[in-house]
Amino acid sequence: MPTVTVLFFAHMRERLGRDREVIDVPAHADATAITDAIAKRHPGETSALSRCRIAVDHAFVQGQVAIRDDAEIAVIPPVSGG
């Protein structure tokens, strides 16, 4: 399992009280597998994580993606504005 840095933004950063953490994720994963790996460390955030978009090394995850060791994973919550 690759070890990656997960970056949290906006309300996810506020809810977790941190802007990043290092976790292990499956070597080949989709967005659901990535959020499941994060949710194991933060079980109370499963619902909030399910609404977030996931990017791996600056590209949004579309289907399966190979995850390298030291990859950067961004958890991006929905945005609203006006």
PDB file of N, CA, C and O in Angstrom:
ATOM      1  N   MET A   1       0.841  -1.185   0.000  1.00  0.00           N
ATOM      2  CA  MET A   1       0.000   0.000   0.000  1.00  0.00           C
ATOM      3  C   MET A   1       0.884   1.246   0.000  1.00  0.00           C
ATOM      4  O   MET A   1       1.774   1.384   0.839  1.00  0.00           O
ATOM      5  N   PRO A   2       0.636   2.137  -0.932  1.00  0.00           N
ATOM      6  CA  PRO A   2       1.392   3.389  -0.952  1.00  0.00           C
ATOM      7  C   PRO A   2       1.039   4.282   0.242  1.00  0.00           C
ATOM      8  O   PRO A   2      -0.100   4.298   0.709  1.00  0.00           O
ATOM      9  N   THR A   3       2.022   5.007   0.714  1.00  0.00           N
ATOM     10  CA  THR A   3       1.812   6.015   1.744  1.00  0.00           C
ATOM     11  C   THR A   3       1.709   7.356   1.041  1.00  0.00           C
ATOM     12  O   THR A   3       2.590   7.724   0.264  1.00  0.00           O
ATOM     13  N   VAL A   4       0.634   8.090   1.312  1.00  0.00           N
ATOM     14  CA  VAL A   4       0.343   9.339   0.601  1.00  0.00           C
ATOM     15  C   VAL A   4       0.076  10.469   1.589  1.00  0.00           C
ATOM     16  O   VAL A   4      -0.200  10.234   2.766  1.00  0.00           O
ATOM     17  N   THR A   5       0.161  11.687   1.092  1.00  0.00           N
ATOM     18  CA  THR A   5      -0.233  12.855   1.879  1.00  0.00           C
ATOM     19  C   THR A   5      -1.616  13.281   1.421  1.00  0.00           C
ATOM     20  O   THR A   5      -1.839  13.518   0.234  1.00  0.00           O
ATOM     21  N   VAL A   6      -2.539  13.377   2.360  1.00  0.00           N
ATOM     22  CA  VAL A   6      -3.907  13.806   2.069  1.00  0.00           C
ATOM     23  C   VAL A   6      -4.049  15.254   2.524  1.00  0.00           C
ATOM     24  O   VAL A   6      -3.762  15.586   3.675  1.00  0.00           O
ATOM     25  N   LEU A   7      -4.496  16.115   1.604  1.00  0.00           N
ATOM     26  CA  LEU A   7      -4.718  17.530   1.893  1.00  0.00           C
ATOM     27  C   LEU A   7      -6.211  17.775   2.075  1.00  0.00           C
ATOM     28  O   LEU A   7      -7.025  17.325   1.269  1.00  0.00           O
ATOM     29  N   PHE A   8      -6.563  18.488   3.136  1.00  0.00           N
ATOM     30  CA  PHE A   8      -7.963  18.811   3.415  1.00  0.00           C
ATOM     31  C   PHE A   8      -8.187  20.300   3.199  1.00  0.00           C
ATOM     32  O   PHE A   8      -7.352  21.123   3.574  1.00  0.00           O
ATOM     33  N   PHE A   9      -9.317  20.639   2.593  1.00  0.00           N
ATOM     34  CA  PHE A   9      -9.640  22.026   2.294  1.00  0.00           C
ATOM     35  C   PHE A   9     -10.995  22.399   2.891  1.00  0.00           C
ATOM     36  O   PHE A   9     -11.828  21.538   3.178  1.00  0.00           O
ATOM     37  N   ALA A  10     -11.190  23.703   3.070  1.00  0.00           N
ATOM     38  CA  ALA A  10     -12.465  24.305   3.477  1.00  0.00           C
ATOM     39  C   ALA A  10     -13.034  23.638   4.723  1.00  0.00           C
ATOM     40  O   ALA A  10     -12.332  23.484   5.723  1.00  0.00           O
ATOM     41  N   HIS A  11     -14.312  23.239   4.667  1.00  0.00           N
ATOM     42  CA  HIS A  11     -14.939  22.729   5.887  1.00  0.00           C
ATOM     43  C   HIS A  11     -14.352  21.405   6.350  1.00  0.00           C
ATOM     44  O   HIS A  11     -14.443  21.090   7.537  1.00  0.00           O
ATOM     45  N   MET A  12     -13.757  20.620   5.466  1.00  0.00           N
ATOM     46  CA  MET A  12     -13.111  19.370   5.911  1.00  0.00           C
ATOM     47  C   MET A  12     -11.892  19.696   6.772  1.00  0.00           C
ATOM     48  O   MET A  12     -11.639  19.020   7.769  1.00  0.00           O
ATOM     49  N   ARG A  13     -11.149  20.709   6.398  1.00  0.00           N
ATOM     50  CA  ARG A  13     -10.003  21.135   7.205  1.00  0.00           C
ATOM     51  C   ARG A  13     -10.486  21.607   8.576  1.00  0.00           C
ATOM     52  O   ARG A  13      -9.881  21.282   9.598  1.00  0.00           O
ATOM     53  N   GLU A  14     -11.568  22.368   8.596  1.00  0.00           N
ATOM     54  CA  GLU A  14     -12.107  22.863   9.861  1.00  0.00           C
ATOM     55  C   GLU A  14     -12.653  21.731  10.727  1.00  0.00           C
ATOM     56  O   GLU A  14     -12.420  21.704  11.935  1.00  0.00           O
ATOM     57  N   ARG A  15     -13.370  20.809  10.119  1.00  0.00           N
ATOM     58  CA  ARG A  15     -13.956  19.693  10.876  1.00  0.00           C
ATOM     59  C   ARG A  15     -12.888  18.798  11.494  1.00  0.00           C
ATOM     60  O   ARG A  15     -13.037  18.333  12.624  1.00  0.00           O
ATOM     61  N   LEU A  16     -11.809  18.560  10.747  1.00  0.00           N
ATOM     62  CA  LEU A  16     -10.761  17.659  11.225  1.00  0.00           C
ATOM     63  C   LEU A  16      -9.692  18.366  12.048  1.00  0.00           C
ATOM     64  O   LEU A  16      -8.912  17.720  12.748  1.00  0.00           O
ATOM     65  N   GLY A  17      -9.655  19.691  11.965  1.00  0.00           N
ATOM     66  CA  GLY A  17      -8.676  20.440  12.731  1.00  0.00           C
ATOM     67  C   GLY A  17      -7.255  20.293  12.217  1.00  0.00           C
ATOM     68  O   GLY A  17      -6.296  20.466  12.971  1.00  0.00           O
ATOM     69  N   ARG A  18      -7.117  19.976  10.944  1.00  0.00           N
ATOM     70  CA  ARG A  18      -5.796  19.846  10.313  1.00  0.00           C
ATOM     71  C   ARG A  18      -5.933  20.064   8.829  1.00  0.00           C
ATOM     72  O   ARG A  18      -7.021  19.925   8.271  1.00  0.00           O
ATOM     73  N   ASP A  19      -4.833  20.405   8.184  1.00  0.00           N
ATOM     74  CA  ASP A  19      -4.891  20.624   6.738  1.00  0.00           C
ATOM     75  C   ASP A  19      -4.276  19.477   5.952  1.00  0.00           C
ATOM     76  O   ASP A  19      -4.382  19.440   4.726  1.00  0.00           O
ATOM     77  N   ARG A  20      -3.624  18.528   6.653  1.00  0.00           N
ATOM     78  CA  ARG A  20      -3.036  17.376   5.953  1.00  0.00           C
ATOM     79  C   ARG A  20      -2.769  16.253   6.933  1.00  0.00           C
ATOM     80  O   ARG A  20      -2.706  16.460   8.145  1.00  0.00           O
ATOM     81  N   GLU A  21      -2.611  15.056   6.381  1.00  0.00           N
ATOM     82  CA  GLU A  21      -2.168  13.908   7.151  1.00  0.00           C
ATOM     83  C   GLU A  21      -1.604  12.865   6.196  1.00  0.00           C
ATOM     84  O   GLU A  21      -1.866  12.907   4.994  1.00  0.00           O
ATOM     85  N   VAL A  22      -0.843  11.945   6.727  1.00  0.00           N
ATOM     86  CA  VAL A  22      -0.226  10.896   5.931  1.00  0.00           C
ATOM     87  C   VAL A  22      -0.933   9.586   6.247  1.00  0.00           C
ATOM     88  O   VAL A  22      -1.060   9.203   7.410  1.00  0.00           O
ATOM     89  N   ILE A  23      -1.399   8.894   5.188  1.00  0.00           N
ATOM     90  CA  ILE A  23      -2.105   7.624   5.362  1.00  0.00           C
ATOM     91  C   ILE A  23      -1.657   6.632   4.286  1.00  0.00           C
ATOM     92  O   ILE A  23      -0.954   6.995   3.343  1.00  0.00           O
ATOM     93  N   ASP A  24      -2.078   5.376   4.445  1.00  0.00           N
ATOM     94  CA  ASP A  24      -1.872   4.352   3.430  1.00  0.00           C
ATOM     95  C   ASP A  24      -3.174   4.166   2.659  1.00  0.00           C
ATOM     96  O   ASP A  24      -4.255   4.174   3.247  1.00  0.00           O
ATOM     97  N   VAL A  25      -3.069   4.001   1.356  1.00  0.00           N
ATOM     98  CA  VAL A  25      -4.229   3.752   0.496  1.00  0.00           C
ATOM     99  C   VAL A  25      -3.922   2.575  -0.427  1.00  0.00           C
ATOM    100  O   VAL A  25      -2.754   2.231  -0.610  1.00  0.00           O
ATOM    101  N   PRO A  26      -4.945   1.952  -1.012  1.00  0.00           N
ATOM    102  CA  PRO A  26      -4.692   0.870  -1.967  1.00  0.00           C
ATOM    103  C   PRO A  26      -3.896   1.376  -3.183  1.00  0.00           C
ATOM    104  O   PRO A  26      -4.045   2.527  -3.592  1.00  0.00           O
ATOM    105  N   ALA A  27      -3.062   0.517  -3.745  1.00  0.00           N
ATOM    106  CA  ALA A  27      -2.214   0.900  -4.878  1.00  0.00           C
ATOM    107  C   ALA A  27      -3.024   1.255  -6.119  1.00  0.00           C
ATOM    108  O   ALA A  27      -2.631   2.140  -6.879  1.00  0.00           O
ATOM    109  N   HIS A  28      -4.141   0.582  -6.331  1.00  0.00           N
ATOM    110  CA  HIS A  28      -5.056   0.908  -7.438  1.00  0.00           C
ATOM    111  C   HIS A  28      -6.408   1.166  -6.795  1.00  0.00           C
ATOM    112  O   HIS A  28      -6.982   0.279  -6.162  1.00  0.00           O
ATOM    113  N   ALA A  29      -6.911   2.373  -6.957  1.00  0.00           N
ATOM    114  CA  ALA A  29      -8.116   2.749  -6.245  1.00  0.00           C
ATOM    115  C   ALA A  29      -8.962   3.681  -7.089  1.00  0.00           C
ATOM    116  O   ALA A  29      -8.494   4.281  -8.057  1.00  0.00           O
ATOM    117  N   ASP A  30     -10.221   3.785  -6.695  1.00  0.00           N
ATOM    118  CA  ASP A  30     -11.089   4.817  -7.240  1.00  0.00           C
ATOM    119  C   ASP A  30     -11.382   5.789  -6.094  1.00  0.00           C
ATOM    120  O   ASP A  30     -10.882   5.609  -4.984  1.00  0.00           O
ATOM    121  N   ALA A  31     -12.183   6.808  -6.359  1.00  0.00           N
ATOM    122  CA  ALA A  31     -12.460   7.819  -5.343  1.00  0.00           C
ATOM    123  C   ALA A  31     -13.084   7.204  -4.092  1.00  0.00           C
ATOM    124  O   ALA A  31     -12.779   7.625  -2.976  1.00  0.00           O
ATOM    125  N   THR A  32     -13.949   6.217  -4.269  1.00  0.00           N
ATOM    126  CA  THR A  32     -14.595   5.580  -3.120  1.00  0.00           C
ATOM    127  C   THR A  32     -13.582   4.863  -2.247  1.00  0.00           C
ATOM    128  O   THR A  32     -13.642   4.973  -1.023  1.00  0.00           O
ATOM    129  N   ALA A  33     -12.655   4.136  -2.845  1.00  0.00           N
ATOM    130  CA  ALA A  33     -11.630   3.433  -2.066  1.00  0.00           C
ATOM    131  C   ALA A  33     -10.746   4.417  -1.307  1.00  0.00           C
ATOM    132  O   ALA A  33     -10.326   4.145  -0.183  1.00  0.00           O
ATOM    133  N   ILE A  34     -10.470   5.552  -1.924  1.00  0.00           N
ATOM    134  CA  ILE A  34      -9.651   6.571  -1.262  1.00  0.00           C
ATOM    135  C   ILE A  34     -10.414   7.169  -0.086  1.00  0.00           C
ATOM    136  O   ILE A  34      -9.864   7.290   1.009  1.00  0.00           O
ATOM    137  N   THR A  35     -11.676   7.544  -0.299  1.00  0.00           N
ATOM    138  CA  THR A  35     -12.444   8.110   0.809  1.00  0.00           C
ATOM    139  C   THR A  35     -12.670   7.072   1.902  1.00  0.00           C
ATOM    140  O   THR A  35     -12.727   7.430   3.079  1.00  0.00           O
ATOM    141  N   ASP A  36     -12.798   5.800   1.547  1.00  0.00           N
ATOM    142  CA  ASP A  36     -12.932   4.747   2.563  1.00  0.00           C
ATOM    143  C   ASP A  36     -11.678   4.666   3.428  1.00  0.00           C
ATOM    144  O   ASP A  36     -11.773   4.496   4.644  1.00  0.00           O
ATOM    145  N   ALA A  37     -10.505   4.786   2.809  1.00  0.00           N
ATOM    146  CA  ALA A  37      -9.247   4.750   3.564  1.00  0.00           C
ATOM    147  C   ALA A  37      -9.165   5.938   4.527  1.00  0.00           C
ATOM    148  O   ALA A  37      -8.691   5.796   5.654  1.00  0.00           O
ATOM    149  N   ILE A  38      -9.624   7.099   4.081  1.00  0.00           N
ATOM    150  CA  ILE A  38      -9.622   8.283   4.948  1.00  0.00           C
ATOM    151  C   ILE A  38     -10.654   8.117   6.063  1.00  0.00           C
ATOM    152  O   ILE A  38     -10.392   8.470   7.213  1.00  0.00           O
ATOM    153  N   ALA A  39     -11.821   7.583   5.723  1.00  0.00           N
ATOM    154  CA  ALA A  39     -12.900   7.409   6.704  1.00  0.00           C
ATOM    155  C   ALA A  39     -12.522   6.427   7.808  1.00  0.00           C
ATOM    156  O   ALA A  39     -13.044   6.522   8.919  1.00  0.00           O
ATOM    157  N   LYS A  40     -11.627   5.491   7.523  1.00  0.00           N
ATOM    158  CA  LYS A  40     -11.176   4.578   8.581  1.00  0.00           C
ATOM    159  C   LYS A  40     -10.502   5.344   9.714  1.00  0.00           C
ATOM    160  O   LYS A  40     -10.580   4.936  10.873  1.00  0.00           O
ATOM    161  N   ARG A  41      -9.850   6.436   9.389  1.00  0.00           N
ATOM    162  CA  ARG A  41      -9.197   7.263  10.409  1.00  0.00           C
ATOM    163  C   ARG A  41     -10.156   8.278  11.016  1.00  0.00           C
ATOM    164  O   ARG A  41      -9.928   8.778  12.117  1.00  0.00           O
ATOM    165  N   HIS A  42     -11.231   8.580  10.289  1.00  0.00           N
ATOM    166  CA  HIS A  42     -12.202   9.589  10.726  1.00  0.00           C
ATOM    167  C   HIS A  42     -13.611   9.053  10.502  1.00  0.00           C
ATOM    168  O   HIS A  42     -14.329   9.567   9.645  1.00  0.00           O
ATOM    169  N   PRO A  43     -14.027   8.027  11.256  1.00  0.00           N
ATOM    170  CA  PRO A  43     -15.316   7.383  10.983  1.00  0.00           C
ATOM    171  C   PRO A  43     -16.527   8.308  11.090  1.00  0.00           C
ATOM    172  O   PRO A  43     -17.550   8.045  10.459  1.00  0.00           O
ATOM    173  N   GLY A  44     -16.437   9.361  11.856  1.00  0.00           N
ATOM    174  CA  GLY A  44     -17.548  10.292  11.970  1.00  0.00           C
ATOM    175  C   GLY A  44     -17.719  11.199  10.767  1.00  0.00           C
ATOM    176  O   GLY A  44     -18.689  11.954  10.700  1.00  0.00           O
ATOM    177  N   GLU A  45     -16.797  11.142   9.816  1.00  0.00           N
ATOM    178  CA  GLU A  45     -16.816  12.025   8.647  1.00  0.00           C
ATOM    179  C   GLU A  45     -17.207  11.315   7.358  1.00  0.00           C
ATOM    180  O   GLU A  45     -17.067  11.889   6.278  1.00  0.00           O
ATOM    181  N   THR A  46     -17.690  10.090   7.445  1.00  0.00           N
ATOM    182  CA  THR A  46     -18.020   9.316   6.248  1.00  0.00           C
ATOM    183  C   THR A  46     -19.001  10.053   5.343  1.00  0.00           C
ATOM    184  O   THR A  46     -18.803  10.103   4.129  1.00  0.00           O
ATOM    185  N   SER A  47     -20.045  10.620   5.912  1.00  0.00           N
ATOM    186  CA  SER A  47     -21.048  11.327   5.113  1.00  0.00           C
ATOM    187  C   SER A  47     -20.447  12.555   4.433  1.00  0.00           C
ATOM    188  O   SER A  47     -20.690  12.785   3.248  1.00  0.00           O
ATOM    189  N   ALA A  48     -19.672  13.340   5.165  1.00  0.00           N
ATOM    190  CA  ALA A  48     -19.046  14.533   4.586  1.00  0.00           C
ATOM    191  C   ALA A  48     -18.050  14.149   3.491  1.00  0.00           C
ATOM    192  O   ALA A  48     -17.986  14.812   2.456  1.00  0.00           O
ATOM    193  N   LEU A  49     -17.281  13.096   3.708  1.00  0.00           N
ATOM    194  CA  LEU A  49     -16.315  12.648   2.705  1.00  0.00           C
ATOM    195  C   LEU A  49     -16.986  12.191   1.421  1.00  0.00           C
ATOM    196  O   LEU A  49     -16.446  12.381   0.332  1.00  0.00           O
ATOM    197  N   SER A  50     -18.161  11.589   1.545  1.00  0.00           N
ATOM    198  CA  SER A  50     -18.854  11.069   0.359  1.00  0.00           C
ATOM    199  C   SER A  50     -19.285  12.183  -0.593  1.00  0.00           C
ATOM    200  O   SER A  50     -19.546  11.923  -1.767  1.00  0.00           O
ATOM    201  N   ARG A  51     -19.363  13.412  -0.105  1.00  0.00           N
ATOM    202  CA  ARG A  51     -19.751  14.545  -0.945  1.00  0.00           C
ATOM    203  C   ARG A  51     -18.561  15.290  -1.542  1.00  0.00           C
ATOM    204  O   ARG A  51     -18.739  16.224  -2.324  1.00  0.00           O
ATOM    205  N   CYS A  52     -17.355  14.880  -1.177  1.00  0.00           N
ATOM    206  CA  CYS A  52     -16.143  15.561  -1.639  1.00  0.00           C
ATOM    207  C   CYS A  52     -15.628  14.968  -2.944  1.00  0.00           C
ATOM    208  O   CYS A  52     -15.857  13.796  -3.244  1.00  0.00           O
ATOM    209  N   ARG A  53     -14.934  15.794  -3.711  1.00  0.00           N
ATOM    210  CA  ARG A  53     -14.208  15.308  -4.898  1.00  0.00           C
ATOM    211  C   ARG A  53     -12.805  14.967  -4.465  1.00  0.00           C
ATOM    212  O   ARG A  53     -12.263  15.560  -3.533  1.00  0.00           O
ATOM    213  N   ILE A  54     -12.220  14.001  -5.155  1.00  0.00           N
ATOM    214  CA  ILE A  54     -10.874  13.541  -4.836  1.00  0.00           C
ATOM    215  C   ILE A  54      -9.968  13.800  -6.037  1.00  0.00           C
ATOM    216  O   ILE A  54     -10.310  13.464  -7.170  1.00  0.00           O
ATOM    217  N   ALA A  55      -8.825  14.392  -5.777  1.00  0.00           N
ATOM    218  CA  ALA A  55      -7.808  14.600  -6.808  1.00  0.00           C
ATOM    219  C   ALA A  55      -6.524  13.904  -6.364  1.00  0.00           C
ATOM    220  O   ALA A  55      -6.146  13.963  -5.194  1.00  0.00           O
ATOM    221  N   VAL A  56      -5.868  13.253  -7.303  1.00  0.00           N
ATOM    222  CA  VAL A  56      -4.580  12.612  -7.051  1.00  0.00           C
ATOM    223  C   VAL A  56      -3.544  13.307  -7.920  1.00  0.00           C
ATOM    224  O   VAL A  56      -3.653  13.326  -9.146  1.00  0.00           O
ATOM    225  N   ASP A  57      -2.543  13.873  -7.272  1.00  0.00           N
ATOM    226  CA  ASP A  57      -1.489  14.615  -7.982  1.00  0.00           C
ATOM    227  C   ASP A  57      -2.071  15.627  -8.961  1.00  0.00           C
ATOM    228  O   ASP A  57      -1.670  15.678 -10.123  1.00  0.00           O
ATOM    229  N   HIS A  58      -3.015  16.428  -8.486  1.00  0.00           N
ATOM    230  CA  HIS A  58      -3.609  17.559  -9.204  1.00  0.00           C
ATOM    231  C   HIS A  58      -4.572  17.169 -10.325  1.00  0.00           C
ATOM    232  O   HIS A  58      -4.896  18.002 -11.171  1.00  0.00           O
ATOM    233  N   ALA A  59      -5.031  15.924 -10.346  1.00  0.00           N
ATOM    234  CA  ALA A  59      -6.009  15.500 -11.361  1.00  0.00           C
ATOM    235  C   ALA A  59      -7.169  14.811 -10.656  1.00  0.00           C
ATOM    236  O   ALA A  59      -6.966  13.902  -9.851  1.00  0.00           O
ATOM    237  N   PHE A  60      -8.396  15.251 -10.967  1.00  0.00           N
ATOM    238  CA  PHE A  60      -9.552  14.614 -10.363  1.00  0.00           C
ATOM    239  C   PHE A  60      -9.611  13.149 -10.765  1.00  0.00           C
ATOM    240  O   PHE A  60      -9.312  12.788 -11.903  1.00  0.00           O
ATOM    241  N   VAL A  61      -9.999  12.317  -9.818  1.00  0.00           N
ATOM    242  CA  VAL A  61     -10.073  10.873 -10.041  1.00  0.00           C
ATOM    243  C   VAL A  61     -11.303  10.557 -10.877  1.00  0.00           C
ATOM    244  O   VAL A  61     -12.420  10.943 -10.531  1.00  0.00           O
ATOM    245  N   GLN A  62     -11.089   9.857 -11.971  1.00  0.00           N
ATOM    246  CA  GLN A  62     -12.159   9.360 -12.840  1.00  0.00           C
ATOM    247  C   GLN A  62     -11.947   7.856 -12.966  1.00  0.00           C
ATOM    248  O   GLN A  62     -11.067   7.430 -13.714  1.00  0.00           O
ATOM    249  N   GLY A  63     -12.711   7.054 -12.269  1.00  0.00           N
ATOM    250  CA  GLY A  63     -12.528   5.606 -12.300  1.00  0.00           C
ATOM    251  C   GLY A  63     -11.290   5.199 -11.519  1.00  0.00           C
ATOM    252  O   GLY A  63     -10.871   5.891 -10.591  1.00  0.00           O
ATOM    253  N   GLN A  64     -10.705   4.062 -11.906  1.00  0.00           N
ATOM    254  CA  GLN A  64      -9.507   3.538 -11.239  1.00  0.00           C
ATOM    255  C   GLN A  64      -8.292   4.395 -11.562  1.00  0.00           C
ATOM    256  O   GLN A  64      -8.157   4.908 -12.672  1.00  0.00           O
ATOM    257  N   VAL A  65      -7.417   4.542 -10.584  1.00  0.00           N
ATOM    258  CA  VAL A  65      -6.175   5.288 -10.786  1.00  0.00           C
ATOM    259  C   VAL A  65      -5.069   4.572 -10.013  1.00  0.00           C
ATOM    260  O   VAL A  65      -5.288   4.073  -8.909  1.00  0.00           O
ATOM    261  N   ALA A  66      -3.882   4.531 -10.610  1.00  0.00           N
ATOM    262  CA  ALA A  66      -2.724   3.968  -9.922  1.00  0.00           C
ATOM    263  C   ALA A  66      -2.195   5.024  -8.964  1.00  0.00           C
ATOM    264  O   ALA A  66      -2.002   6.179  -9.346  1.00  0.00           O
ATOM    265  N   ILE A  67      -1.963   4.627  -7.731  1.00  0.00           N
ATOM    266  CA  ILE A  67      -1.482   5.561  -6.717  1.00  0.00           C
ATOM    267  C   ILE A  67      -0.029   5.220  -6.400  1.00  0.00           C
ATOM    268  O   ILE A  67       0.284   4.093  -6.014  1.00  0.00           O
ATOM    269  N   ARG A  68       0.845   6.192  -6.563  1.00  0.00           N
ATOM    270  CA  ARG A  68       2.257   5.964  -6.273  1.00  0.00           C
ATOM    271  C   ARG A  68       2.549   6.349  -4.821  1.00  0.00           C
ATOM    272  O   ARG A  68       1.815   7.126  -4.209  1.00  0.00           O
ATOM    273  N   ASP A  69       3.624   5.794  -4.291  1.00  0.00           N
ATOM    274  CA  ASP A  69       4.083   6.181  -2.970  1.00  0.00           C
ATOM    275  C   ASP A  69       4.402   7.672  -2.994  1.00  0.00           C
ATOM    276  O   ASP A  69       4.952   8.166  -3.979  1.00  0.00           O
ATOM    277  N   ASP A  70       4.072   8.387  -1.943  1.00  0.00           N
ATOM    278  CA  ASP A  70       4.288   9.833  -1.816  1.00  0.00           C
ATOM    279  C   ASP A  70       3.376  10.678  -2.705  1.00  0.00           C
ATOM    280  O   ASP A  70       3.655  11.857  -2.922  1.00  0.00           O
ATOM    281  N   ALA A  71       2.299  10.100  -3.220  1.00  0.00           N
ATOM    282  CA  ALA A  71       1.345  10.887  -4.003  1.00  0.00           C
ATOM    283  C   ALA A  71       0.668  11.912  -3.096  1.00  0.00           C
ATOM    284  O   ALA A  71       0.668  11.779  -1.872  1.00  0.00           O
ATOM    285  N   GLU A  72       0.096  12.926  -3.720  1.00  0.00           N
ATOM    286  CA  GLU A  72      -0.658  13.953  -3.008  1.00  0.00           C
ATOM    287  C   GLU A  72      -2.130  13.783  -3.375  1.00  0.00           C
ATOM    288  O   GLU A  72      -2.503  13.829  -4.547  1.00  0.00           O
ATOM    289  N   ILE A  73      -2.944  13.588  -2.364  1.00  0.00           N
ATOM    290  CA  ILE A  73      -4.384  13.415  -2.564  1.00  0.00           C
ATOM    291  C   ILE A  73      -5.106  14.606  -1.940  1.00  0.00           C
ATOM    292  O   ILE A  73      -4.912  14.900  -0.761  1.00  0.00           O
ATOM    293  N   ALA A  74      -5.926  15.282  -2.714  1.00  0.00           N
ATOM    294  CA  ALA A  74      -6.681  16.424  -2.222  1.00  0.00           C
ATOM    295  C   ALA A  74      -8.139  16.022  -2.035  1.00  0.00           C
ATOM    296  O   ALA A  74      -8.746  15.404  -2.909  1.00  0.00           O
ATOM    297  N   VAL A  75      -8.687  16.387  -0.877  1.00  0.00           N
ATOM    298  CA  VAL A  75     -10.102  16.177  -0.554  1.00  0.00           C
ATOM    299  C   VAL A  75     -10.770  17.529  -0.681  1.00  0.00           C
ATOM    300  O   VAL A  75     -10.545  18.423   0.134  1.00  0.00           O
ATOM    301  N   ILE A  76     -11.601  17.676  -1.716  1.00  0.00           N
ATOM    302  CA  ILE A  76     -12.170  18.986  -2.048  1.00  0.00           C
ATOM    303  C   ILE A  76     -13.684  18.952  -1.853  1.00  0.00           C
ATOM    304  O   ILE A  76     -14.397  18.307  -2.621  1.00  0.00           O
ATOM    305  N   PRO A  77     -14.176  19.649  -0.822  1.00  0.00           N
ATOM    306  CA  PRO A  77     -15.608  19.674  -0.567  1.00  0.00           C
ATOM    307  C   PRO A  77     -16.356  20.468  -1.624  1.00  0.00           C
ATOM    308  O   PRO A  77     -15.758  21.241  -2.373  1.00  0.00           O
ATOM    309  N   PRO A  78     -17.683  20.271  -1.680  1.00  0.00           N
ATOM    310  CA  PRO A  78     -18.481  21.072  -2.611  1.00  0.00           C
ATOM    311  C   PRO A  78     -18.341  22.567  -2.284  1.00  0.00           C
ATOM    312  O   PRO A  78     -18.138  22.950  -1.132  1.00  0.00           O
ATOM    313  N   VAL A  79     -18.452  23.380  -3.308  1.00  0.00           N
ATOM    314  CA  VAL A  79     -18.289  24.822  -3.140  1.00  0.00           C
ATOM    315  C   VAL A  79     -19.606  25.490  -3.516  1.00  0.00           C
ATOM    316  O   VAL A  79     -20.261  25.113  -4.488  1.00  0.00           O
ATOM    317  N   SER A  80     -19.971  26.477  -2.733  1.00  0.00           N
ATOM    318  CA  SER A  80     -21.139  27.276  -3.100  1.00  0.00           C
ATOM    319  C   SER A  80     -20.713  28.728  -3.072  1.00  0.00           C
ATOM    320  O   SER A  80     -19.713  29.084  -2.450  1.00  0.00           O
ATOM    321  N   GLY A  81     -21.454  29.534  -3.727  1.00  0.00           N
ATOM    322  CA  GLY A  81     -21.086  30.950  -3.759  1.00  0.00           C
ATOM    323  C   GLY A  81     -22.174  31.755  -4.418  1.00  0.00           C
ATOM    324  O   GLY A  81     -23.239  31.250  -4.771  1.00  0.00           O
ATOM    325  N   GLY A  82     -21.882  32.962  -4.563  1.00  0.00           N
ATOM    326  CA  GLY A  82     -22.881  33.808  -5.176  1.00  0.00           C
ATOM    327  C   GLY A  82     -22.293  35.069  -5.683  1.00  0.00           C
ATOM    328  O   GLY A  82     -23.008  35.905  -6.235  1.00  0.00           O
TER     329      GLY A  82
END
